[in-house]
């Protein structure tokens, strides 16, 4: 039988592993009487763990939220996952949490067993982060947006668009999406009557929130895919379509464009970009025969590219 201290740690680990435990199940797991479980629960309460209980034969125990953060028990994989997450957050895109993440990571690594500390250190030693100048978002902004999504309250804010113009917006917030190095709010724009995406780093929340609203059906069951398509149209104004004399499987994976098979020997490639010149270069480097379907100015760009290549000295 486990001694009292080891049993308390085991009991705490069980309580943290799922929302509620029947008393008889805890007693069976620990190999003790239910009376002993009740005494151990009282010991945890005296240490500051807010364990609530439901009386009766079918009663159970739940580790509730308390006024302060008690120590947590993590298994090996959980501890490594938390450490990796803290390392990432220390150099992430949410401003103001870098130092906090570093402090929390230092505390965690101090108590990690050597075998786990070695796993985390190995990952850190053999991982290279490419530094990028990306805009950061304040944690309070993310928290307020998330709370409005949770409470189904109209969210009011001042928004700065791509051209630096500001305007007051009202939206029925649906969810936050983390995409690469940026955070986005997806919501129903009340004034425009349409689903929109907003970069969180360009949001300046207003106080207070608006009235509560009834949830709408999202624009797509897969909101992340919908947002990708939406951002593609907003960020890249030009679209080019090409008929490629190659099977789709030969082209797929070699370009960020959309590849649609026509038959076993041909496919249609759709590219989006800031200007036709960039698309002309992309399709030229695929090293397959092609035909421009649209737009017409792409033909001019490709002809100009061909002339420059032919006139260059090799």
C-alpha positions, 0 to 999 in steps of 0.5 A, a space after each residue: 500500500 502506498 504511504 500517505 504522501 505518495 498516496 496524496 500525490 497519486 490522488 491529486 494526479 487522478 483528480 487532475 486527469 478528469 473532471 469528476 471521480 466517484 469515490 468508490 473508483 478512487 478507493 479502488 485505484 488507490 487500494 484503500 477504503 472510501 473513508 481513507 479517500 475522504 481523509 486524504 481529500 481533507 488533507 488536499 483541501 488543507 493544502 489549498 486544493 479546492 476539491 468539491 464533493 457530492 454526498 451520497 452513495 453515487 457521490 464523487 469528487 471534483 477538483 474545482 477552480 480556486 483562488 490561487 494556482 495550486 501545484 500541478 502534476 504532469 506526466 512525462 509527455 505533458 511536461 515536455 509539451 508544456 516546456 516546448 509550448 513555453 519555449 515557443 511562446 517566449 519568442 512568439 507573436 503575443 507581446 508582453 508574455 515573452 518574459 513571463 514565459 521564460 520565467 515559467 519555463 525556468 521554474 519547470 526545467 528546474 524540477 524536470 527529471 534529467 531524462 525529460 530535461 535532456 529531451 527538451 534541451 535536445 529539441 532546443 539545441 537542434 531547432 533553428 528559428 528564422 527571425 521574422 519581423 511580424 506584428 505582435 498583438 496584445 494579450 488583453 486584445 486576444 482575451 477580450 475578443 475571446 471573451 466576446 466570442 464566448 459570451 456571444 456579445 457584439 464586439 466593438 472596435 476601431 480597425 486599421 486596414 492595410 492602407 492605414 485607414 481607421 474605422 469603427 466596426 461592429 461585429 458578431 465575433 465567431 472565433 479566433 484563428 491562429 495562422 502562421 505568425 498572425 491572429 485573426 478574428 472571424 465574425 459577422 460584420 453588422 454594418 456590412 452584413 457579411 462575414 469578415 476577417 480582421 487581423 488582431 494586431 490592428 484591432 483597438 477594442 472599444 468599451 463596452 461590448 454591444 448587446 448579446 446576439 443569437 449565433 449564426 451558422 458559420 460561413 463554412 463548417 471548416 472555418 480555417 479553410 474558409 479563411 484561407 480562401 478569403 485571405 487569398 482573395 484579399 491579399 492577392 488581387 491578381 489571378 492567373 490560370 494556365 493549361 499545363 501539358 503535364 499530369 496533375 500529380 507531376 505539378 502538385 506540390 511544386 507550386 502553392 497554386 491550385 492544380 485541377 486535373 483535366 485528363 491524364 496528360 493535362 491540368 489547370 493551374 490557378 495562381 494568385 499574386 500581387 502582380 502578373 510578373 510574379 506569376 509569369 516567373 512561377 509558371 516558367 520555372 515549372 519546366 512544362 509546356 503551358 497555355 495562358 488561359 487568363 488574363 491577357 496581360 500575363 501573355 505580355 509578361 511572359 513574352 517580356 520575360 522570354 526576351 530578357 532571358 534570350 538577350 542575356 549573356 550566359 
